[in-house]
Amino acid sequence: MTNHVIAPDGVSLAVHAYTGIDPRRPTILAIHGWPDNHHLWDAVADEFTQHYAGRYNVVAYDVRGAGESSRPAKRSGYEFAHVVADVGAVIDSLGVDRVHLLAHDWGSIQAWAAVTDESVMGKVASFTSVSGPHLQYAGAFLRSVRGLRSLGQVIRQLLASAYIGFFLCPLVPELSFHSRIGVAVVALAERIGGAGTRRQRPRAPRSIDDYLNGLNLYRANMVGSLLSRELPTTDVAIQVLVPRWDLFVTPALQRFTGAIPAGSNVVPIEGGHWVVTSHPAVIAGLAAQWVDRNTDGAIERHLP
């Protein structure tokens, strides 16, 4: 079932419920990253509905500019103030007390901003982050060199993040995706870390607009956030899942990001950057454990 929620600035957000919404059950709200849309979560949602039937409400939404959601008229409409407000608006539309966020890539980056923002923090019971750092903490990581080991980690992350400089260039990224060259490169990157998994279902559908509009998230937020010296904190229970073969967000950065709240859970897992689609049972199982651990009166679950 799909509903449209109007964000405070007028953008229409397409909210997709994989299950019915029962306020008595924990609600998992999933947020996708670039260049995906809510279909990124289809395989994980199948795991929840098949192996945890009736235990959770499972919902995802298309972030602004992606999937069935509308796009802002200006690049400034992609700034964190707006995407954080989007998270709050979607939560408010569900008619539940608090949600458990599950997010990937730029979805995680948006969720980190939301759970460290007073306007949304109290609406979130827990957050499971996959392959997406808090950008201000990522900036602190890049400034954290204290010896050869940390220097090597920072250099590795800078090399992994080299594509960001390309995305910040005017027009050239757009030309690469219109020509399908950029699309082919992303498809190749998706295959890294997927070896040994069960036969993959067809890749979740994307449109060229998913690639192009999402570039504005980088352009509106990246530089200022990385340069910021402010390190916000949160009371939300955080779990960070760290794929071993992530080409873009190194394990060292993800472990550093996981240090934001006290008592956070950092779990190394097999897989690459798109581990959500290559290992959906792992993501669903670990997310379910974290939700249950942070749900009042949670009953014991038997994980697959």
N, C-alpha and C positions, 0 to 999 in steps of 0.2 A: 504494500500500500504506500502511495506517495502523497505527501501533503506539501504545500508550499508555505513557508514562514517568511514574513517580511521583516528584514533586518531594520534597525533604527534609521539607516540612511536610504532605505527604499529598495535595496537589492532583494530579489526573491530567491530564497534558498529552498532547494528541493530536498525534502526529508523522506527517507525511504525506510519503512519499518519491515524488517524481515519476520517479525513475530507480532502477535497482538501485544498491546501495552496493558499490563496488569500492575497497578501501583504497589501491590504486595510483593512483587518480585524485584530483584536487583535489575537495573537498567544499564546496559552496555551501549555507550554511544561511540561509534567508530568514525574517525576522521582520516581521510586519505591525503596523500601528498601529491607532488608533481611527478609526472604529467597525467596522473590518474583521475578517476572519478569514483563514485561510490562502489562501482563494480569491483574495485580492488578487493572488497571485503566479502564477495560472494562465496568464495570457498571457505573462509573462516565462519561465515554465517551458517553455511551448510553443516559445519562441524557442531556448532552450537545447537542447531535445530535437530540434528540426528542423534547426537550423543548426550545432549543435556536438555532434552525436550521438556518444555514447561518450566524450566528453572530460571531463565533470564528473559528479559525483554532485550531484543537486539535491534539497534537502529544505526543507520549511517546517513550522512548527508553529503550532497555535492557542495564543495566549498565555492565561494563566489568566483564566477568566471569559468567553472568547470561543470561538465555534465549538463543537467537540466536546470541548474541555477543561472540566474542572469549575471551580467558583469557590470561593474561600476563604469561610469562614464569617463572617469579619469584615473590615472595611475595612483593618485593619492588614496583612492578608494580601496586599495589593497594594503594600506598601512595597518600595523598591529592593532591600533585602537578599533578599527572596523572588524577585523577578523575575530578579535576577542569578544566584541559585542555580538558577533554571529554565534559564537559558542553559547553565550548566555541566552540569546533569543531561542535557539534550538532547544536548549534544556528546558526553558520556561514553557515551550509549546507542548512538551511531552506529558505534562500533568503528573509528574512524579516528584518525590522529595529531592533526592540527589542522584547523580549518575556516576558511572564508572567509565572514564575515558579510556579508549584504546586507539592509538594513533600511530601513523607511519610517515616518515620523511617530513615534508612540509606540514602534514597534519600534526605530527609530533611537535614541530616548531611552534605551530599555532597553539597547540594544547599547553605547551610549557608556558607560553605567554599568558594563557588564560588562567592556569592554576597558580600563577604568581601575581595575579591581579585581584585586588580585593572585591571587585564587582562580580567575579565568577567563582573565586576560590571556595566559598561556602556552599556552592551548588554541586561540588564534586567530591565524591567519597574516596575515589582512588584513580590512579592514572597509570596505565601500562604504555610505555614509550618504546617504539621500534625504529631505530635508524634515523633519529632526528633529535638534535641537541637544542638546548636553550641557547639562543644566539649570543646573548650577553655572556654566558658562561663559556661558550665557544671562543669568544674574544679573549676571555681571561686565560683559557687554555693556551692560546697562541702566544700569550705574553708570559707563560709560566716557565720558561727555560731557566733551569738552575744547574744543569750539568749536561754531560754528553748524552745520557739516556733520554732526558726530556727534550734535548735539542733534536735527537733523532725522531722522537714521536711527533714533534711539531713540524719538522720537515716533511715527514710522511703525510701528515694531514694537509699541509699546504699543497703537496703534489696531488693528493686525492681531491682537493677543492679547486684545482686549476680551471675546471669547467665553469666555475662561477664567474671568473673574469670574462669568459666568452659570453655568458648569458647577459652580462652587464653592458656589452657592446650594443650600440644602436643598429638595428636592421639586420645585421649578419645572422643572428640566431633565427630570426623570422625566415630569412631566405633558406637556411639549412632545413627547417622543418617543412616549409612549402615544397622544397625539392625532394623531400622524403629522405634525404641523407641523414639528417638528425634523428628521424624516426627509426631508421635502421640501426644507428649507433645505440640508441636506447634499448631496442630489442635485443641487441647483442649483449649489452650490460645486464639485462634481466636474466640471462642464462647462467651468469657466474654464480656459483654456490648452489646450483639446483641439482647437481649430479647425485644420483643415488636415490632420488625421491620417486614416488609413484608417478605413473604416466600423467603428464600435465594436461589439464583441461585447456580448451582454447583460451588464449590470452584475453583478458578483460578488454572490452571495446573502448577505444579512445577516439576522439575527434581531433583534428588539427587545432581547433580552438582550445582544447585542453592543454596542448603544448604551449600555444602562443599566449593565452591569457595568464597562465601560471608564471610566465617569465616576470610578470609585474610584481609578484611576491618577492622575488629576488631584488628587483630594482627599487622597490619602495622601502625595503626593510634591512637589507643585508649590511650595507656599509655602516650606517648609523648604529646598528645594534652591536656589531663587532667592535666598534671603537668605544662603546659606552663602558664606563668604569662601574656603573651601578650593577649590583648582583642581588636581585630580589629573591626573597625566600617564600616558602609555602608551608601550609599545614597539611596539605593533601598527601596521602600515602602514595609513594612513587615506586614503580617497578620499571627497570630499564632492561630490555632484552637486547643483547649484544651479538649480532651475527658475526661469525668468525671471518667470513669472506666478503664483508661489506667494502666495496671499492671506494665509497664516497664519504662515509662517516667511520673513521677508524675506531677500533676498540678502545684505544687510549682516550680519545675524546669522549666516547660514550660513557666510559667509567668515570671520567671527570665530571660530566654532566650529572651523573647519578648521585653526586655528592651534595646536590642542592639541599634536600631535606634530610634531617636526621632519621636513621632507621630505614632508608630506602633499600630496595632489593635489586641487586644487579646480577643478571643471569646470563652467562655466555651460552650461545646456542650455535648449532651448525646452520649454514646457509649464507646467502649473499644479501645484497641490499633489498631485493624483492622477496625476502623470506616469507612475507605474508602470503604470497601466492604459491611459493614452492614448498612450504612446510606449514600448511594451514592448521593441521592437527596440533602441532607444537605450539603455535600462537594461541589457539583456542584453549588448549589445556593449561598453559601458564597464566593466561588472562583469567580463566575461571578460578584457578587457585588464588590469585591475588584478589579477585572480587570477593570470593568467599571469606578470605582472611580479613577483609575490611568491610564486611556486611554484618550488621547487628543480628544476632540470632542465626547466623549461617549454619546450615547443616553440612555434614561431611559429604563430599562428592567423591565418586569413584571415577577417576580420570582414565581416558582410553590409553 
